[in-house]
Amino acid sequence: MAQRLIAVFADKQAAQAAAEAVRAGGATDVQVGGRADNRTALQAEMREEMEHTSAGAGSVGPFTKEMTKGLLVGTMIGGLIGGLLGIPAAFVAFGDVNLATRLVITIGVGLAAGSTLGFVMGGGLGAKGPAEQLAAERGVTLSVTTDDPEMAEVLRRHDPIRVDVVQGDQPVATVTSEDDEGGVQEVRGTLVQSEGDWSSVREQHGR
């Protein structure tokens, strides 16, 4: 059963080059810059963002994929800096606590304080701002209807911003995006194993 792939490229020239490649691969239903495809690509990116958003403990979160990457890096860097800054404080004598114990205390406090600050700052800096455009808002779409699972790899070789699998007008899977270098093998396997059967998705959405 044929599936539709919608890719977004940085400009029309790149989209046209990819279109020529998929036509050479046997695809016949190919469209560049379709308005409906543009809307579907926007929906697909928003869908992916929701699927990769995770909740934190208690009132912390939720975190988007970009925020998660930022807070992980921020926590590690902040903790390292805090721990290093805690070392000099250990040489300030307090009570009858020996140097080794003071090092454990000051480095531990520095790690905790630094990682907490890095967690907050990293997550905030990693979040996409409201002025940042989605892929389809700044790029050009290319849609391909095909039953060849290798067509996703053909598109991938032309450096798309993102590629999504669409059933009807409903995005159902992301092959790859600018924030994710993987995914082609997984979606290719899904197309082969299911033989294009997306009935579970259609039932979920009442189609």
Phi, psi and chi 1 to 4 in degrees:
 res  aa     phi    psi   chi1   chi2   chi3   chi4
   1 MET       -  133.1 -178.8  178.3  177.2      -
   2 ALA   -70.9  143.9      -      -      -      -
   3 GLN  -120.7  157.5  -60.6  -66.1  -40.1      -
   4 ARG  -108.0  130.8 -169.7  155.1   65.8  102.1
   5 LEU  -109.4  133.1  -59.8  172.3      -      -
   6 ILE  -119.1  119.3  -64.9 -177.1      -      -
   7 ALA  -111.6  151.5      -      -      -      -
   8 VAL  -119.7  127.6 -178.9      -      -      -
   9 PHE  -115.1  161.3  -67.9   88.1      -      -
  10 ALA   -64.4  -33.1      -      -      -      -
  11 ASP  -151.9  174.0   51.7   43.7      -      -
  12 LYS   -67.1  -33.9 -169.3  169.9 -175.9  178.3
  13 GLN   -61.7  -43.9 -177.8  178.1    0.9      -
  14 ALA   -66.6  -38.8      -      -      -      -
  15 ALA   -65.5  -40.3      -      -      -      -
  16 GLN   -66.1  -38.7  -68.0  -74.1    8.9      -
  17 ALA   -64.2  -41.1      -      -      -      -
  18 ALA   -66.5  -37.4      -      -      -      -
  19 ALA   -62.2  -41.1      -      -      -      -
  20 GLU   -63.8  -37.5  -67.2  176.6    5.6      -
  21 ALA   -67.5  -42.7      -      -      -      -
  22 VAL   -72.7  -31.4  -65.9      -      -      -
  23 ARG   -66.1  -39.2  -71.6 -169.4 -178.9  103.4
  24 ALA   -65.0  -26.3      -      -      -      -
  25 GLY   -83.4   -0.2      -      -      -      -
  26 GLY   110.8   -5.4      -      -      -      -
  27 ALA   -73.7  138.3      -      -      -      -
  28 THR  -115.4  -29.6   54.8      -      -      -
  29 ASP   -94.5   85.8 -171.8   -4.3      -      -
  30 VAL  -125.9  133.4 -178.0      -      -      -
  31 GLN  -138.5  135.2 -177.6  177.7    9.0      -
  32 VAL  -111.1  129.5  175.4      -      -      -
  33 GLY    74.2   24.7      -      -      -      -
  34 GLY   -68.3  136.2      -      -      -      -
  35 ARG   -65.5  -41.3 -175.7  172.4  -60.5  178.5
  36 ALA   -64.9  -37.6      -      -      -      -
  37 ASP   -64.7  -35.3  -65.7  -26.9      -      -
  38 ASN   -62.6  -44.4 -173.9  -86.3      -      -
  39 ARG   -63.8  -41.7  -70.5 -164.5  -60.0  -90.8
  40 THR   -65.3  -38.5  -56.7      -      -      -
  41 ALA   -64.7  -37.1      -      -      -      -
  42 LEU   -64.0  -44.1  -68.6  173.4      -      -
  43 GLN   -61.8  -39.8  -67.0  171.2   -0.5      -
  44 ALA   -64.0  -40.9      -      -      -      -
  45 GLU   -68.0  -39.8 -173.5  163.4   -2.1      -
  46 MET   -66.2  -37.8  -70.4 -175.0  -77.1      -
  47 ARG   -62.4  -44.5  163.7 -165.9  167.2  -82.5
  48 GLU   -63.6  -39.7 -177.1 -166.6   17.4      -
  49 GLU   -63.3  -40.7 -177.9  171.2  -15.7      -
  50 MET   -65.9  -40.4  -71.0  -60.9  -62.0      -
  51 GLU   -66.5  -28.4  -75.0 -168.0  -13.4      -
  52 HIS   -99.8   11.6  -71.7   85.3      -      -
  53 THR   -89.9  130.8  -63.8      -      -      -
  54 SER  -122.1  147.6   56.5      -      -      -
  55 ALA   -90.3  148.1      -      -      -      -
  56 GLY   -98.2 -175.6      -      -      -      -
  57 ALA   -75.8  136.0      -      -      -      -
  58 GLY    63.0 -126.1      -      -      -      -
  59 SER   -93.2   10.7   59.5      -      -      -
  60 VAL   -87.0  134.2 -179.3      -      -      -
  61 GLY    94.0 -170.4      -      -      -      -
  62 PRO   -74.3  164.4   29.5  -35.2      -      -
  63 PHE  -120.6  131.9  -52.8  110.8      -      -
  64 THR   -77.2  172.4   63.2      -      -      -
  65 LYS   -60.4  -41.2 -179.8  168.5   61.4  174.9
  66 GLU   -66.2  -40.5  -62.8   80.7   12.9      -
  67 MET   -65.1  -38.7  -67.8  174.1   67.6      -
  68 THR   -62.0  -43.2  -59.0      -      -      -
  69 LYS   -62.5  -43.3  -68.8  179.0 -179.7  179.2
  70 GLY   -65.0  -42.6      -      -      -      -
  71 LEU   -71.7  -31.2   65.0   87.3      -      -
  72 LEU   -65.2  -46.5  -71.9  174.7      -      -
  73 VAL   -65.9  -44.1  173.9      -      -      -
  74 GLY   -61.8  -39.7      -      -      -      -
  75 THR   -63.9  -42.9  -61.0      -      -      -
  76 MET   -67.0  -46.2  -69.2 -173.0  -69.0      -
  77 ILE   -67.6  -44.7  -66.1  176.4      -      -
  78 GLY   -61.9  -41.4      -      -      -      -
  79 GLY   -63.5  -41.6      -      -      -      -
  80 LEU   -63.4  -46.8  176.6   60.8      -      -
  81 ILE   -64.2  -44.2  -66.3  174.1      -      -
  82 GLY   -61.1  -41.6      -      -      -      -
  83 GLY   -63.6  -41.2      -      -      -      -
  84 LEU   -66.6  -39.3  -68.6  174.4      -      -
  85 LEU   -68.5  -22.3  -69.1  176.2      -      -
  86 GLY   -76.7  -18.4      -      -      -      -
  87 ILE   -63.4  -49.0  -65.8  175.0      -      -
  88 PRO   -60.5  -32.5  -24.1   35.1      -      -
  89 ALA   -64.9  -22.8      -      -      -      -
  90 ALA   -68.4  -19.5      -      -      -      -
  91 PHE   -85.8    0.4  -67.9   92.1      -      -
  92 VAL   -89.8  115.5  177.9      -      -      -
  93 ALA   -69.5  136.8      -      -      -      -
  94 PHE  -142.1  122.1   48.6   91.8      -      -
  95 GLY    63.9 -145.9      -      -      -      -
  96 ASP  -106.7   23.3   57.0   -6.8      -      -
  97 VAL   -74.4  128.6 -179.5      -      -      -
  98 ASN   -75.6  168.7   59.6   42.6      -      -
  99 LEU   -61.3  -42.9  177.1   61.3      -      -
 100 ALA   -60.6  -43.0      -      -      -      -
 101 THR   -66.7  -40.4  -57.3      -      -      -
 102 ARG   -63.2  -37.2  -65.7 -160.2  -58.4  -91.9
 103 LEU   -61.9  -44.9  -80.2  169.6      -      -
 104 VAL   -60.0  -44.0  171.7      -      -      -
 105 ILE   -67.1  -51.6  -65.9  172.8      -      -
 106 THR   -69.0  -38.3   56.8      -      -      -
 107 ILE   -67.2  -40.4  -68.6  174.6      -      -
 108 GLY   -62.6  -44.1      -      -      -      -
 109 VAL   -63.8  -41.9  171.1      -      -      -
 110 GLY   -63.3  -41.8      -      -      -      -
 111 LEU   -60.9  -46.2  -78.7  169.7      -      -
 112 ALA   -64.1  -46.3      -      -      -      -
 113 ALA   -67.4  -44.8      -      -      -      -
 114 GLY   -65.9  -42.4      -      -      -      -
 115 SER   -68.4  -34.2   59.4      -      -      -
 116 THR   -65.2  -45.9  -60.4      -      -      -
 117 LEU   -63.7  -42.0 -178.3   60.4      -      -
 118 GLY   -65.3  -36.3      -      -      -      -
 119 PHE   -59.5  -48.5  178.1   90.5      -      -
 120 VAL   -68.4  -48.3  175.3      -      -      -
 121 MET   -69.2  -40.4  -68.0 -174.2   62.9      -
 122 GLY   -63.9  -43.3      -      -      -      -
 123 GLY   -63.9  -40.6      -      -      -      -
 124 GLY   -67.7  -43.1      -      -      -      -
 125 LEU   -70.5  -27.3  -66.4  173.1      -      -
 126 GLY   -78.8  -19.4      -      -      -      -
 127 ALA   -69.2  142.2      -      -      -      -
 128 LYS   -73.0  135.8  -72.4 -175.0  176.3 -179.5
 129 GLY   -80.9  163.0      -      -      -      -
 130 PRO   -65.2  -20.6   22.5  -33.7      -      -
 131 ALA   -85.9  -10.2      -      -      -      -
 132 GLU   -77.1  122.9 -171.2  167.5   -8.3      -
 133 GLN   -77.1  147.8  -68.2 -178.2  -47.0      -
 134 LEU   -72.7  164.9  -61.3  176.8      -      -
 135 ALA   -56.1  -48.0      -      -      -      -
 136 ALA   -70.6  -17.3      -      -      -      -
 137 GLU   -77.8  -24.0  -68.0  176.3  -44.1      -
 138 ARG  -115.4   -6.1   65.4 -177.1 -169.4  -88.8
 139 GLY  -119.7 -167.6      -      -      -      -
 140 VAL  -123.2  132.7  178.4      -      -      -
 141 THR   -88.7  153.8   57.7      -      -      -
 142 LEU  -138.7  122.6  163.5   65.4      -      -
 143 SER  -111.2  141.5   67.3      -      -      -
 144 VAL  -135.4  128.0 -177.1      -      -      -
 145 THR  -102.7  121.0  -59.2      -      -      -
 146 THR  -153.7  155.5  178.7      -      -      -
 147 ASP  -109.7   12.2   56.0    2.5      -      -
 148 ASP   -96.6  110.8 -177.4    0.9      -      -
 149 PRO   -65.6  -16.1   23.6  -33.5      -      -
 150 GLU   -78.7  -10.8  -63.1  -64.7  -32.7      -
 151 MET   -64.6  -28.8 -158.8   60.6   69.8      -
 152 ALA   -62.2  -37.7      -      -      -      -
 153 GLU   -70.2  -34.3 -175.5   60.2   38.1      -
 154 VAL   -60.6  -45.9  174.6      -      -      -
 155 LEU   -64.1  -40.5  -67.9  171.6      -      -
 156 ARG   -60.9  -35.4 -178.7   84.4  179.3  -86.2
 157 ARG   -68.2  -14.5  -73.2 -161.8  -67.1  -92.7
 158 HIS   -99.8   19.6  -75.8   77.3      -      -
 159 ASP    55.5   59.0  -62.3  -39.2      -      -
 160 PRO   -74.4  158.6   30.2  -35.6      -      -
 161 ILE   -70.0  -39.8  -60.8  174.0      -      -
 162 ARG  -160.6  159.3   63.9  179.4  -60.4  109.2
 163 VAL  -138.0  130.7 -180.0      -      -      -
 164 ASP  -127.3  150.7  -64.1  -77.2      -      -
 165 VAL   -94.9  133.0 -179.3      -      -      -
 166 VAL  -126.1  136.2  177.2      -      -      -
 167 GLN  -115.6  113.2  178.0   67.5   32.9      -
 168 GLY    68.3 -118.6      -      -      -      -
 169 ASP  -113.5   16.7   59.5   -6.5      -      -
 170 GLN  -109.5  115.6  179.8   65.0   47.7      -
 171 PRO   -64.8  132.9  -17.2   30.6      -      -
 172 VAL  -121.8  -15.9  -65.9      -      -      -
 173 ALA  -162.2  150.1      -      -      -      -
 174 THR  -107.2  123.1  -62.0      -      -      -
 175 VAL   -75.4  -51.7  176.2      -      -      -
 176 THR  -158.4  154.6 -171.9      -      -      -
 177 SER  -140.4  173.1   69.9      -      -      -
 178 GLU   -66.1  -18.3   56.3 -166.9  -34.4      -
 179 ASP   -99.3    3.4  -62.7  -41.8      -      -
 180 ASP  -142.2  117.3 -178.8   13.1      -      -
 181 GLU   -86.5   -7.4  -67.6  -60.4  -37.9      -
 182 GLY  -108.5 -177.5      -      -      -      -
 183 GLY   120.7  -25.7      -      -      -      -
 184 VAL   -62.2  -46.2  170.4      -      -      -
 185 GLN   -62.2  -40.1  -63.9  -67.0  -22.1      -
 186 GLU   -64.8  -46.8  179.6 -179.4   -9.3      -
 187 VAL   -69.8  -36.6  173.7      -      -      -
 188 ARG   -59.8  -43.5  177.0 -170.2  -60.2  165.5
 189 GLY   -63.4  -37.9      -      -      -      -
 190 THR   -63.3  -43.1  -59.6      -      -      -
 191 LEU   -64.2  -39.8  -68.7  175.2      -      -
 192 VAL   -71.6  -47.8  171.9      -      -      -
 193 GLN   -69.6  -37.5  -66.4  169.4   13.2      -
 194 SER   -89.1   -9.5   66.6      -      -      -
 195 GLU    53.5   38.5  -62.2 -178.7   -8.5      -
 196 GLY    77.7   14.4      -      -      -      -
 197 ASP   -84.6  105.8 -179.4   13.2      -      -
 198 TRP  -110.8   30.7  -65.5   95.4      -      -
 199 SER   -60.8  -35.5   57.8      -      -      -
 200 SER   -64.1  -36.5   60.5      -      -      -
 201 VAL   -69.5  -41.8  175.5      -      -      -
 202 ARG   -63.9  -39.4  -70.2 -164.2  -66.3  -89.0
 203 GLU   -64.8  -38.5  -69.2  172.2    1.2      -
 204 GLN   -62.4  -35.6  179.7 -178.6  -10.2      -
 205 HIS  -100.2   10.9  -66.0  -82.7      -      -
 206 GLY    69.6   31.3      -      -      -      -
 207 ARG  -104.5      -  -63.2 -179.8 -177.8  -82.5
